[in-house]
């Protein structure tokens, strides 16, 4: 990236299994940012942002769109055009401006055809007891077709002869595996109708990025634990969720990130199946689920809950190159007298300070906890905007997290609203 054009760059990356509250942090920080870029994932991830009485649920649109900022959906994203069109309409109905001056879609992004949902559901059903827990949004199928060079990209929409050949190739590949066959004409009509509604937003990611002047924020989807390389494989998403994916999925070249902010929820949650060392079903976890309203933005599935896993968070910080932390939803812990923190793992009598890559080993983890005194009888963090106003035990909790991970907490979210935030 040309340093004379980009004045600053910030990365926002989830450090857990998603649902850390990235949307609010992006929205909060984007007030002073010129461009927000989404660089991976699809409409299987979601951000819920509350502004006054209005609640916005975003899946493909970068969160900065709510501030009227320029937003780019990058080449690394897989895009269901029907979902994008619907989301644009919904956000517009909430009074937010969206047009070709503030929303841009890379012409090399891969398209999720609606038939991918059918394929996704069929393949997942065929796994029986080995289900991954996919959202059945067609995300994995789209990424598989991308790397198999079968995928349809946004730029392909404008050459109908080539588009028909690509659709034919997809149907020829999948139909022998399916009971309900794909229909080439239906797919073609779906794409050509959608093309007319999104063509105003389409740009060359290279041309756009190379000519852009100003500050940039890169917005991650999901979280580190779902990274296809470093996450709890195979119970992961189909894209790379780590900060390194910025440079393969955005259109901006390799560069130094000025602020690499990792988003860490004050406890742990996970949607779907897979390794989750601190998960529990006791009173602590049940209260977290209820107070934190832990349901998936897109799937509405109940999130599994547990104590904050500092071992995995430290691993995530290293692999993402995180240099600042944003701690979210600490207000959910206001009513607890005792709060556990995971500070180590034990597997077959041996202590570990990292998550093993092998799922067979990771599934045997027994967490080692340190119990902290809560602040239920000292006051509340909810709504606090100054660090000095926090209860003493809350500050003890925050400082322990910082010291264990070895990374400074620069932002603390104490509620859903923009102004319920402590900036250090």
C-alpha positions in Angstrom: 0.0 0.0 0.0 1.2 3.5 -0.8 2.0 5.2 2.5 1.4 8.6 0.9 -2.2 7.7 0.2 -3.3 5.7 3.3 -2.9 7.8 6.4 -3.6 5.0 8.9 -4.8 1.4 9.1 -6.6 -0.4 11.8 -7.5 -4.1 12.0 -10.5 -5.4 14.1 -10.2 -9.1 14.7 -12.2 -11.5 16.9 -10.0 -13.5 19.3 -12.5 -16.2 20.3 -15.1 -18.1 18.3 -16.9 -15.1 17.0 -19.7 -13.1 18.6 -17.2 -11.0 20.6 -18.9 -7.7 19.8 -16.8 -6.6 16.8 -19.7 -4.7 15.2 -20.0 -2.3 18.1 -16.3 -1.6 18.3 -16.1 -1.0 14.5 -19.1 1.3 14.7 -17.6 3.1 17.7 -14.1 3.6 16.1 -15.3 4.3 12.6 -16.4 7.8 13.4 -12.9 8.9 12.6 -12.2 6.4 9.8 -12.7 7.0 6.0 -13.1 3.5 4.7 -14.2 0.2 6.3 -13.2 -3.0 4.5 -14.7 -6.5 5.0 -12.1 -9.0 3.8 -13.5 -12.6 4.5 -16.5 -14.7 5.3 -20.1 -14.4 4.1 -23.6 -13.9 5.4 -23.1 -16.7 7.9 -21.7 -14.1 10.4 -23.6 -11.2 11.9 -23.1 -8.0 13.8 -25.8 -6.5 16.0 -25.5 -2.8 16.5 -27.9 -0.7 18.6 -28.2 3.0 18.0 -30.7 4.6 20.2 -34.0 2.8 19.7 -32.8 1.3 16.4 -31.3 -2.2 16.1 -29.3 -3.1 13.0 -28.3 -6.7 12.2 -25.6 -6.7 9.6 -24.2 -9.8 7.8 -22.4 -8.6 4.7 -22.4 -4.8 5.0 -19.4 -3.5 6.9 -20.5 -1.9 10.2 -19.2 1.6 9.1 -22.1 1.9 6.7 -24.2 3.0 9.7 -22.1 6.1 10.0 -22.2 6.8 6.3 -18.6 5.8 5.8 -17.2 4.4 2.6 -17.4 0.6 2.8 -15.7 -2.1 0.6 -16.8 -5.7 0.4 -13.5 -7.2 -0.6 -12.3 -10.0 -2.8 -12.0 -12.5 0.0 -15.7 -12.4 0.8 -18.2 -14.9 -0.6 -21.4 -13.0 -1.4 -25.0 -14.2 -1.7 -26.4 -11.4 -3.9 -30.0 -12.0 -2.7 -28.8 -11.6 0.9 -26.9 -8.4 0.1 -29.8 -6.9 -1.8 -32.1 -7.6 1.1 -29.7 -6.3 3.7 -29.2 -3.0 1.7 -33.0 -2.6 1.6 -33.4 -3.2 5.3 -30.7 -0.8 6.3 -32.0 1.8 4.0 -35.4 1.5 5.5 -33.8 2.4 8.9 -32.8 5.8 7.5 -29.2 4.9 6.5 -27.9 6.2 3.1 -26.4 3.5 0.8 -25.5 4.2 -2.8 -22.5 4.0 -5.1 -20.7 6.7 -3.3 -20.3 4.8 0.0 -20.7 1.1 -0.9 -18.3 -0.8 -3.1 -18.2 -4.5 -4.0 -15.1 -6.1 -5.4 -15.6 -7.6 -8.9 -13.4 -10.6 -7.9 -15.5 -11.6 -4.9 -17.0 -15.1 -5.3 -20.8 -15.4 -5.5 -22.9 -17.8 -3.4 -25.7 -19.0 -5.6 -28.8 -19.9 -3.7 -28.4 -23.6 -4.8 -25.3 -23.7 -2.6 -27.6 -23.7 0.4 -29.3 -26.8 -0.8 -25.9 -28.5 -1.4 -24.6 -27.4 2.0 -27.7 -28.8 3.8 -27.5 -32.1 1.8 -23.8 -32.6 2.5 -24.2 -31.7 6.2 -27.1 -34.2 6.5 -24.9 -36.9 5.0 -22.3 -36.5 7.8 -24.7 -38.0 10.3 -22.9 -38.0 13.7 -19.9 -36.2 12.2 -21.8 -32.9 11.5 -19.7 -29.8 11.5 -22.5 -27.5 12.6 -22.6 -25.4 9.4 -25.1 -22.6 9.1 -26.2 -24.1 5.8 -25.7 -20.7 4.1 -23.6 -22.3 1.3 -20.4 -20.6 2.6 -18.2 -23.7 2.5 -19.5 -24.8 -0.9 -18.6 -21.3 -2.3 -15.1 -21.4 -0.9 -14.6 -25.0 -2.2 -15.7 -23.9 -5.6 -13.4 -20.9 -5.5 -10.3 -23.0 -4.8 -11.5 -25.7 -7.3 -11.8 -22.9 -9.9 -15.4 -23.6 -10.5 -16.7 -20.5 -8.7 -18.6 -17.7 -10.2 -17.2 -14.3 -9.5 -18.9 -10.9 -9.6 -17.1 -10.0 -12.8 -18.6 -13.1 -14.5 -22.1 -11.7 -14.3 -21.5 -9.5 -17.4 -20.5 -12.1 -19.9 -23.6 -14.2 -20.3 -22.0 -16.9 -22.5 -19.2 -17.4 -20.0 -21.7 -17.3 -17.1 -23.8 -20.1 -18.7 -20.7 -22.2 -19.1 -19.8 -21.7 -15.5 -23.3 -22.6 -14.3 -23.3 -25.7 -16.5 -20.0 -26.8 -15.0 -21.3 -26.4 -11.4 -24.5 -28.3 -12.2 -22.5 -31.1 -13.9 -20.3 -31.5 -10.9 -23.0 -31.5 -8.2 -26.0 -33.1 -9.8 -24.7 -36.7 -9.6 -24.5 -36.2 -5.8 -27.9 -34.7 -5.3 -31.4 -36.2 -5.2 -32.9 -32.8 -6.0 -31.0 -31.6 -9.1 -29.8 -28.1 -9.8 -31.6 -26.2 -12.5 -29.3 -24.2 -14.8 -32.0 -21.8 -16.0 -33.1 -21.0 -12.5 -29.5 -20.2 -11.5 -29.0 -18.0 -14.6 -32.2 -16.0 -14.0 -31.3 -15.6 -10.3 -27.9 -14.1 -11.1 -29.0 -11.9 -14.0 -31.9 -10.4 -12.0 -29.5 -9.7 -9.1 -26.9 -8.3 -11.4 -29.1 -5.3 -12.3 -29.6 -4.4 -8.6 -26.0 -4.5 -7.5 -24.1 -3.4 -10.6 -23.9 0.2 -9.4 -21.7 -0.9 -6.5 -19.1 -3.0 -8.4 -15.5 -1.9 -8.6 -12.1 -3.4 -9.3 -10.6 -3.9 -5.8 -7.1 -3.1 -7.1 -8.2 0.1 -8.8 -10.2 1.2 -5.8 -7.5 0.4 -3.3 -4.6 1.8 -5.3 -6.4 5.2 -5.7 -7.8 5.4 -2.2 -6.6 8.2 0.1 -7.4 8.3 3.8 -7.7 6.0 6.8 -8.8 2.4 6.5 -10.3 -0.1 9.0 -10.3 -3.8 8.2 -13.3 -5.6 9.8 -13.0 -9.3 10.5 -16.0 -11.7 10.6 -16.3 -14.7 13.0 -13.2 -15.2 15.2 -9.8 -16.8 15.6 -11.2 -20.1 16.9 -13.0 -20.6 13.5 -10.0 -20.0 11.3 -9.7 -22.8 8.7 -5.9 -23.2 9.5 -5.4 -22.3 13.1 -8.9 -22.8 14.6 -10.4 -25.9 16.2 -10.4 -27.8 13.0 -12.6 -29.3 11.5 -15.2 -27.4 13.4 -14.3 -24.1 11.8 -15.5 -21.8 9.0 -14.2 -22.1 5.5 -12.1 -18.9 5.4 -9.1 -17.6 7.2 -10.2 -15.3 10.0 -6.8 -14.2 11.2 -5.3 -10.7 10.5 -3.1 -12.1 7.8 -6.2 -12.7 5.7 -6.5 -8.9 5.3 -3.9 -8.9 2.6 -5.4 -11.7 0.6 -9.0 -10.7 0.9 -9.2 -6.9 0.8 -7.5 -5.6 -2.3 -5.0 -3.7 -0.3 -1.4 -4.9 -0.5 0.8 -6.2 2.3 1.5 -3.4 4.8 2.1 -2.7 8.5 -1.1 -2.4 10.5 -0.9 0.7 12.7 -3.5 -0.6 15.2 -4.3 -4.3 15.4 -7.1 -4.5 17.8 -8.3 -7.9 19.1 -11.8 -8.2 20.4 -12.2 -10.3 23.5 -15.5 -10.9 25.3 -15.2 -10.9 29.1 -16.3 -14.6 29.0 -16.4 -17.2 26.3 -19.2 -18.3 23.9 -19.4 -20.6 20.9 -22.2 -21.4 18.4 -22.2 -24.9 16.8 -20.1 -27.9 17.5 -16.4 -28.3 18.3 -13.9 -27.9 21.0 -14.8 -25.5 23.8 -12.7 -26.2 26.9 -14.5 -23.9 29.4 -18.1 -24.8 28.4 -20.4 -25.7 31.3 -24.0 -26.2 32.1 -24.0 -24.9 35.7 -25.6 -21.8 37.2 -22.7 -19.6 36.0 -23.1 -20.6 32.4 -26.9 -20.4 32.4 -26.8 -16.9 33.8 -24.2 -15.8 31.2 -26.5 -17.1 28.4 -29.6 -15.3 29.9 -28.0 -12.0 30.9 -25.8 -11.8 27.8 -28.7 -12.7 25.5 -26.4 -15.2 23.8 -28.2 -16.1 20.7 -26.6 -16.1 17.2 -27.3 -12.9 15.2 -27.8 -14.9 11.9 -28.7 -18.4 13.1 -30.7 -17.5 16.3 -29.0 -20.6 17.8 -28.3 -20.6 21.5 -24.6 -19.9 22.2 -22.7 -22.3 24.4 -21.2 -20.4 27.3 -18.2 -20.7 29.6 -15.5 -18.8 31.5 -13.0 -16.6 29.7 -10.2 -18.9 28.3 -7.0 -16.9 28.7 -4.8 -19.7 27.3 -6.6 -19.6 23.9 -6.8 -15.8 24.0 -3.0 -15.6 24.4 -2.5 -18.0 21.5 -4.9 -15.9 19.4 -3.1 -12.6 20.2 0.2 -14.1 19.1 -1.0 -15.6 15.8 -2.9 -12.4 14.9 -0.1 -10.0 15.8 -2.6 -8.2 18.1 -1.2 -5.0 19.8 -4.3 -3.8 21.5 -7.3 -5.4 23.1 -11.0 -4.4 23.3 -12.8 -6.1 26.2 -16.5 -6.4 25.6 -19.6 -7.3 27.6 -18.0 -6.9 31.0 -21.3 -5.6 32.2 -22.8 -9.1 31.8 -20.6 -10.1 34.8 -22.0 -7.4 37.1 -24.3 -9.8 39.0 -21.7 -12.5 39.9 -20.0 -13.0 43.2 -17.4 -15.4 41.9 -15.9 -15.4 38.3 -13.7 -18.2 37.0 -10.8 -17.6 34.6 -9.1 -20.4 32.7 -5.3 -20.0 33.1 -4.1 -23.5 31.9 -5.0 -26.8 30.4 -4.4 -30.3 31.7 -4.5 -33.3 29.3 -4.0 -36.8 30.7 -2.1 -35.4 33.7 0.2 -33.1 31.7 -0.2 -29.3 31.8 -0.4 -27.3 28.6 -0.2 -23.6 27.9 -1.7 -23.8 24.4 -4.5 -25.5 22.5 -3.2 -28.7 20.7 -4.0 -28.8 17.0 -5.2 -32.4 17.1 -8.9 -32.5 17.9 -8.5 -35.8 19.8 -6.1 -34.1 22.2 -8.0 -30.9 22.5 -11.2 -32.8 23.3 -9.5 -34.1 26.5 -8.6 -30.7 27.9 -9.5 -30.2 31.5 -9.3 -26.4 32.3 -7.3 -25.1 35.2 -9.2 -22.2 36.8 -8.4 -19.2 39.0 -11.5 -17.9 40.8 -11.9 -14.2 41.0 -14.0 -12.2 43.5 -16.8 -10.6 41.6 -18.1 -7.1 42.0 -21.8 -7.7 42.6 -21.6 -5.9 46.0 -19.3 -3.2 44.9 -21.2 -1.6 42.0 -21.8 -2.0 38.3 -19.7 -1.6 35.2 -22.8 -1.2 33.1 -22.8 2.2 31.4 -19.4 3.3 32.8 -17.5 5.7 30.6 -14.5 6.2 32.9 -12.0 3.5 34.1 -11.8 5.1 37.5 -15.6 4.6 38.0 -15.3 0.8 37.7 -15.7 -1.4 40.8 -12.3 -2.4 42.3 -12.7 -6.1 41.6 -13.6 -5.3 38.0 -10.4 -3.4 37.6 -8.5 -6.4 39.2 -10.2 -8.7 36.6 -9.2 -6.5 33.7 -5.6 -6.0 34.9 -5.1 -9.8 35.4 -6.3 -10.4 31.8 -3.8 -7.8 30.5 -0.9 -9.3 32.5 -1.7 -12.9 31.6 -2.0 -12.2 27.8 0.7 -9.6 27.7 -1.4 -7.1 25.7 -2.8 -3.8 26.7 -6.6 -3.3 26.9 -7.4 0.0 25.2 -11.2 -0.2 24.9 -13.8 -1.5 27.4 -17.4 -1.9 26.3 -19.8 -1.5 29.2 -23.1 -1.8 27.3 -24.8 -1.9 23.9 -24.9 1.8 23.1 -22.1 3.6 21.4 -21.5 5.9 24.4 -21.3 3.0 26.8 -17.6 2.6 26.2 -14.3 3.4 28.0 -11.5 4.5 25.8 -8.1 4.3 27.5 
